[in-house]
Amino acid sequence: MLDVLKNRTYRHLFFAQVIALLGTGLATVALGLQAYELADGNAGAVLGTALAIKMIAYVVVAPIATAFTEQFPRRAMLVTLDLVRAGVALCLPFITGVWQAYLLIFVLQAASAAFTPTFQATIPDVLPDEDDYTNALSLSRLAYDLEKVGSPLLAAALLTLVSYHDLYLGTVVGFLASACLVVSVLLPDPKPAERRSIYDRTTRGLRLYLTVPRLRGLMALNLAVAAGGSMVFVNTVVLVQSTYGLGERYTAFALAAFGLGSMLAALSLPRLLKAVPDRPVMLAGTAVLVAALLIGLMLPSYPALIALWAIIGIGYSLVLTPSGRILRKSAAPEMRPALFAAQFALSHGCWLITYPLAGWMGATIGLPATFALLAVLTGLGAIAAIRLWPAEDMDDHHVHHGLNPSHPHLVGATKVQGGYRHAHAHAKDQHHR
């Protein structure tokens, strides 16, 4: 899997991602401490609002930002967005009011909403080989999981030496280092084949989800994985500290178990996906999530919770990691930024639903019933994916009418009455409406 790092461009992009994630993790810890200082007893409400602002920025801004920025060189855009994020992080230590925090958080997350889909859409262009791209997806999942574990540990170590305000400097350094790594390589810039209106560019990725069967299935899987993951991210602290009466470090251990399970699955996926198609692997992941949530109805002890969270991490990664492969094969290179932006917005829209659902249900109907409710929601997502994403998702035979016979796309095609016939995987572009 690490062989993919021999590609210089990808290696720089991967380490840019890792460093930026560590910086973002430090900002998350610092923001929690700053919310406590600014709002005292209302720190929870402030953080909850900040998370809602983050999700709203992701859902609303990603498609719009991609529509306006796809005409610019990717490298210049990614570097500019990193500099914007660094500038915002530099301002965060100096805020004196909650409204200032909300404003800066929105700007920061809006920049991330433009940065992340463009970054993700660049990787399949840098790594056109499917096996290399699969390895890159697994490494990306490992980076996200390691950030969940590494950033809090790094923050804890730094807080023994400096104040929490200084953690934001680590965030600034992370974004600046990311910008330097991005600017050090040349990135491909697929150009749109035709001029499009702002409306068309803004909604193109969302419309792809309605016309490509596997993408409609992916939308249902986004909901399933959000339902399963929300139980972990929202209610771990309640289970550990209220149900079992344990301390904060046991909460950290439980979340680490989830991350380790996710990493284990990510490490195994490159080899697994060579033998098994994406669809059954992702559906198996939802089955793991449903089974684990049902087991949660009768959790006997904290060690059982640790094991269960690791299993949920495995199912979570089995669904999420291959999703980039689905996006890659569903659109031409010039359309990928719009599609990745749509995935970014729609998937976070699912979390915007399931996060409060997991929290409110846990507080009102109890945790066992919440396990059951989220298991049902995950199962419904899996059933919808099965119905929306046909099992016969293979090369699509079709005939081109009116395309010039010398066009490169028709190499190897067979002449038939009225046009030329060939087959390839479903992918929307200017030749395949």
C-alpha positions in Angstrom: 0.0 0.0 0.0 2.9 2.4 0.8 4.3 2.0 -2.8 1.9 4.7 -3.9 4.0 7.2 -1.9 6.7 6.7 -4.5 4.7 9.1 -6.7 6.2 12.5 -5.8 3.0 14.5 -6.5 0.8 12.2 -4.4 3.4 12.0 -1.7 3.4 15.8 -1.2 -0.4 15.9 -1.3 -0.7 13.1 1.2 1.7 14.7 3.7 -0.1 18.1 3.1 -3.3 16.3 4.1 -1.8 14.7 7.2 -0.2 18.0 8.5 -3.4 20.0 7.8 -5.4 17.4 9.7 -3.1 17.5 12.7 -3.4 21.3 12.7 -7.2 21.1 12.5 -7.3 18.7 15.4 -5.3 21.1 17.5 -7.8 23.9 16.7 -10.6 21.6 17.7 -9.1 21.1 21.2 -8.3 24.8 21.5 -11.8 25.8 20.4 -13.4 23.7 23.1 -11.2 25.3 25.8 -11.9 28.8 24.4 -15.6 28.1 24.4 -15.4 27.3 28.1 -13.6 30.5 28.7 -15.9 32.7 26.6 -19.2 31.1 27.6 -18.5 29.4 30.9 -21.6 27.4 31.7 -22.9 27.6 28.2 -19.7 26.1 26.6 -21.7 23.1 25.4 -24.2 25.3 23.6 -21.5 27.3 22.0 -19.7 24.2 20.7 -23.0 22.7 19.5 -23.7 25.9 17.6 -20.2 25.9 16.2 -20.6 22.3 15.0 -23.9 23.2 13.4 -22.3 26.1 11.6 -19.6 23.8 10.4 -22.1 21.3 8.9 -24.2 24.1 7.3 -21.1 25.6 5.7 -20.2 22.1 4.4 -23.6 21.4 3.0 -24.3 24.9 1.5 -20.9 26.2 0.4 -19.2 23.1 -1.2 -21.3 23.0 -4.4 -21.4 26.8 -4.8 -17.7 27.2 -4.2 -16.8 24.5 -6.6 -18.9 26.0 -9.3 -17.1 29.4 -9.0 -13.6 28.0 -8.6 -13.4 25.2 -11.1 -12.3 27.7 -13.8 -9.1 28.4 -11.8 -5.9 26.4 -11.6 -6.2 23.8 -8.9 -2.8 24.4 -7.3 -3.3 28.2 -7.0 -6.8 27.6 -5.6 -5.7 25.0 -3.0 -2.8 27.2 -1.8 -5.0 30.2 -1.6 -7.6 28.3 0.5 -4.8 27.0 2.8 -3.6 30.6 3.3 -7.2 31.7 4.1 -7.5 29.0 6.7 -4.2 29.9 8.2 -5.3 33.5 8.4 -8.5 32.6 10.2 -6.6 30.4 12.6 -4.2 33.2 13.4 -7.2 35.4 14.3 -8.9 32.9 16.6 -6.8 33.5 19.8 -7.8 37.2 19.8 -11.5 36.9 19.7 -13.4 38.3 22.7 -17.0 37.5 21.9 -19.0 34.4 20.9 -20.3 36.0 17.7 -16.7 36.6 16.6 -16.0 32.9 17.1 -19.1 31.9 15.0 -18.1 34.3 12.2 -14.5 33.0 12.0 -15.6 29.4 12.2 -18.0 29.9 9.3 -15.2 31.4 7.2 -12.8 28.6 8.2 -15.2 25.9 7.4 -16.4 27.6 4.1 -12.7 27.5 3.0 -12.5 23.9 4.0 -15.7 23.2 2.1 -14.1 24.5 -1.1 -10.7 23.0 -0.4 -11.6 19.4 0.5 -13.7 18.3 -2.6 -11.1 19.9 -4.9 -8.3 18.1 -3.2 -10.2 14.8 -3.3 -11.0 15.3 -7.0 -7.3 15.9 -7.8 -6.1 12.5 -6.4 -7.7 10.3 -9.1 -6.1 12.5 -11.8 -2.7 12.2 -10.1 -3.2 8.4 -9.7 -5.1 7.2 -12.8 -4.4 3.5 -12.0 -7.3 2.0 -10.0 -5.1 0.0 -7.6 -3.0 3.0 -6.8 -6.1 5.1 -6.2 -7.5 2.4 -3.9 -4.3 2.4 -1.9 -4.5 6.2 -1.7 -8.1 6.0 -0.4 -6.9 3.6 2.3 -4.1 5.9 3.3 -6.5 8.8 3.5 -8.8 6.9 5.8 -5.8 6.0 8.0 -4.8 9.7 8.1 -8.3 10.7 9.3 -8.3 8.0 11.9 -4.8 8.8 13.1 -5.8 12.4 13.4 -8.6 11.5 15.8 -6.0 9.8 18.0 -2.9 11.8 17.4 -4.2 15.4 17.6 -5.6 15.1 21.2 -2.4 13.4 22.4 -0.3 16.1 20.8 -2.5 18.8 22.2 -2.3 17.2 25.7 1.5 17.2 25.4 1.7 20.8 24.2 -0.7 22.0 27.0 1.9 21.0 29.6 4.2 23.6 28.0 2.0 26.4 26.6 -1.5 27.8 26.9 -4.4 26.7 24.7 -4.1 29.9 22.7 -0.7 28.7 21.4 -2.4 25.6 20.0 -3.8 27.8 17.2 -0.2 28.5 16.1 0.1 24.8 15.4 -3.0 25.1 13.2 -1.4 28.0 11.4 1.8 26.1 10.9 -0.2 23.1 9.6 -2.0 25.0 7.0 1.1 26.9 5.9 3.0 23.6 5.6 0.1 22.2 3.6 0.3 25.2 1.2 4.1 24.8 0.8 3.7 21.1 -0.1 0.9 21.8 -2.6 2.8 24.6 -4.3 5.9 22.3 -4.6 4.2 20.0 -7.2 2.4 20.4 -10.5 -1.3 19.4 -10.5 -3.4 18.4 -13.4 -6.1 20.8 -14.5 -8.8 19.1 -16.6 -10.7 21.9 -18.4 -14.4 21.8 -19.0 -15.2 20.9 -22.6 -17.8 23.6 -22.9 -18.9 26.8 -21.1 -21.7 26.3 -18.5 -23.9 28.6 -16.6 -23.4 29.2 -12.9 -26.7 27.3 -12.2 -25.5 24.4 -14.3 -22.1 24.3 -12.6 -23.6 24.6 -9.1 -26.1 21.8 -9.5 -24.2 19.5 -11.9 -22.8 17.3 -9.1 -26.2 17.0 -7.4 -27.9 16.1 -10.7 -25.3 13.4 -11.3 -26.6 11.7 -8.1 -30.1 11.6 -9.6 -29.0 10.0 -12.9 -26.3 7.5 -12.1 -27.7 4.4 -10.2 -24.6 3.7 -8.2 -24.5 7.3 -7.0 -28.1 7.0 -5.8 -27.0 3.9 -3.9 -24.0 5.8 -2.5 -26.4 8.5 -1.2 -28.3 5.8 0.7 -25.1 4.4 2.1 -24.1 7.9 3.3 -27.2 7.9 5.4 -26.5 4.4 6.7 -22.9 5.2 7.8 -23.9 8.5 9.4 -26.6 6.7 11.4 -24.1 4.1 12.7 -21.3 6.6 13.3 -23.4 9.1 15.1 -24.0 6.7 17.9 -20.2 6.5 18.5 -19.4 10.2 18.1 -22.4 11.5 20.1 -23.0 9.0 22.9 -19.6 7.5 23.8 -19.1 10.0 26.6 -22.6 9.3 27.9 -22.1 5.5 27.9 -18.7 5.6 29.5 -19.1 8.3 32.1 -22.8 8.0 33.0 -23.7 4.4 32.3 -20.4 2.9 33.5 -19.2 5.7 35.8 -15.7 5.9 34.3 -13.4 8.9 33.7 -12.5 10.9 30.7 -9.5 8.8 29.6 -11.8 5.8 29.3 -13.9 7.8 26.8 -10.7 8.5 24.9 -9.9 4.8 24.9 -13.3 3.9 23.5 -13.0 6.4 20.7 -9.5 5.1 20.0 -11.0 1.6 19.7 -13.4 2.8 17.0 -10.4 4.4 15.2 -8.4 1.3 15.4 -11.2 -0.8 13.9 -11.5 1.7 11.1 -7.8 1.6 10.4 -7.8 -2.3 10.4 -10.4 -2.3 7.7 -8.6 0.4 5.7 -5.4 -1.6 5.7 -7.2 -4.7 4.4 -9.3 -3.0 1.7 -6.7 -2.7 -1.1 -6.3 -6.4 -1.2 -10.0 -7.1 -0.6 -11.1 -4.8 -3.4 -8.9 -6.6 -5.9 -11.0 -9.7 -5.4 -14.5 -8.3 -4.5 -16.4 -5.5 -6.2 -17.2 -2.3 -4.3 -20.9 -2.9 -3.9 -20.8 -6.1 -1.9 -18.0 -4.8 0.3 -19.9 -1.6 1.1 -23.2 -3.5 1.7 -21.3 -5.8 4.0 -20.1 -2.8 5.9 -23.7 -1.7 6.5 -24.6 -5.2 7.6 -21.7 -5.0 10.2 -23.1 -1.6 11.4 -26.6 -2.9 11.8 -25.5 -6.0 13.7 -23.3 -4.0 16.0 -26.0 -1.5 16.8 -28.4 -4.3 17.6 -25.8 -5.9 19.9 -25.5 -2.5 21.6 -29.1 -3.1 23.0 -27.5 -5.4 25.6 -24.1 -4.1 26.4 -23.0 -5.7 29.6 -19.7 -3.9 30.4 -17.1 -1.4 29.3 -14.8 -4.1 27.7 -17.8 -5.1 25.6 -18.2 -1.5 24.5 -14.5 -1.4 23.5 -15.0 -4.5 21.3 -18.3 -3.2 19.9 -16.8 0.2 19.0 -14.0 -1.5 17.1 -16.5 -3.6 15.1 -18.5 -0.4 14.3 -15.2 1.2 13.1 -14.6 -1.8 10.8 -18.1 -1.4 9.2 -17.7 2.4 9.0 -14.5 2.1 7.0 -15.8 -0.7 4.8 -18.5 1.7 3.6 -16.6 5.0 3.5 -13.2 4.1 2.1 -14.4 2.7 -1.3 -16.7 5.7 -1.9 -14.0 7.6 -3.7 -13.7 4.7 -6.2 -17.5 5.0 -7.0 -17.1 8.8 -7.6 -14.0 8.3 -9.7 -15.6 5.9 -12.1 -18.9 7.8 -12.4 -17.7 11.0 -14.1 -15.1 12.3 -16.5 -12.1 14.1 -15.0 -13.5 17.6 -15.7 -16.7 16.8 -13.9 -15.1 15.2 -10.8 -14.7 18.4 -8.7 -18.5 19.0 -9.0 -19.2 15.4 -8.1 -16.9 15.3 -5.1 -18.4 18.6 -3.9 -21.8 17.1 -4.1 -20.7 14.0 -2.2 -19.1 16.3 0.4 -22.3 18.3 0.8 -24.8 15.4 0.8 -22.8 13.2 3.1 -22.5 16.0 5.7 -26.2 16.7 5.2 -26.8 13.1 6.5 -24.6 13.8 9.5 -26.5 17.0 10.1 -29.6 14.8 10.5 -28.2 11.9 12.5 -26.0 13.9 14.9 -28.9 15.7 16.7 -31.1 12.6 16.3 -28.6 10.4 18.2 -28.2 13.1 20.9 -31.9 13.9 21.4 -33.1 10.3 21.3 -30.4 9.3 23.7 -31.5 12.0 26.1 -35.3 11.4 25.8 -35.9 7.7 25.1 -32.7 6.2 26.5 -29.6 4.7 24.9 -31.0 1.1 24.3 -33.9 2.5 22.3 -31.4 4.9 20.4 -29.3 1.9 19.5 -32.4 0.2 18.0 -33.6 3.4 16.2 -30.2 3.9 14.6 -30.0 0.2 13.6 -33.3 0.6 11.8 -32.2 3.8 10.1 -28.9 2.1 9.0 -30.8 -1.0 7.8 -33.2 1.3 5.8 -30.2 2.9 4.2 -28.8 -0.5 3.2 -32.1 -1.6 1.7 -32.4 1.6 -0.3 -28.9 1.1 -1.6 -29.6 -2.4 -2.7 -32.7 -1.2 -4.6 -31.1 1.9 -6.1 -27.7 0.4 -7.0 -28.3 -2.6 -9.3 -26.1 -5.7 -8.7 -25.4 -5.8 -12.5 -23.3 -2.6 -12.3 -21.0 -3.4 -15.1 -19.9 -2.1 -18.5 -22.7 -0.4 -20.3 -23.2 -1.2 -24.0 -24.5 1.7 -25.9 -24.5 3.3 -29.4 -23.2 6.7 -30.3 -25.2 8.6 -32.9 -23.7 11.5 -34.7 -20.2 11.3 -33.2 -17.4 11.7 -35.7 -16.1 8.2 -36.6 -12.5 9.4 -36.1 -13.2 10.7 -32.6 -10.8 9.2 -30.0 -13.7 8.0 -27.9 -14.8 5.6 -30.6 -11.5 3.7 -30.8 -12.3 0.0 -30.9 -16.1 0.7 -31.4 -18.1 -1.5 -33.8 -20.0 0.1 -36.6 -23.8 -0.6 -36.4 -26.8 0.8 -38.1 -27.0 4.5 -37.3 -23.8 4.8 -35.3 -21.0 3.1 -33.4 -21.4 0.6 -30.5 -19.0 0.0 -27.6 -19.0 -0.6 -23.9 -17.4 1.0 -20.8 -18.3 1.8 -17.2 -21.1 4.3 -16.6 -19.6 7.8 -16.6 -21.3 11.1 -17.2 -19.6 13.5 -19.6 -20.3 15.6 -22.7 -20.6 12.4 -24.8 -22.9 10.6 -22.3 -25.8 12.7 -21.2 
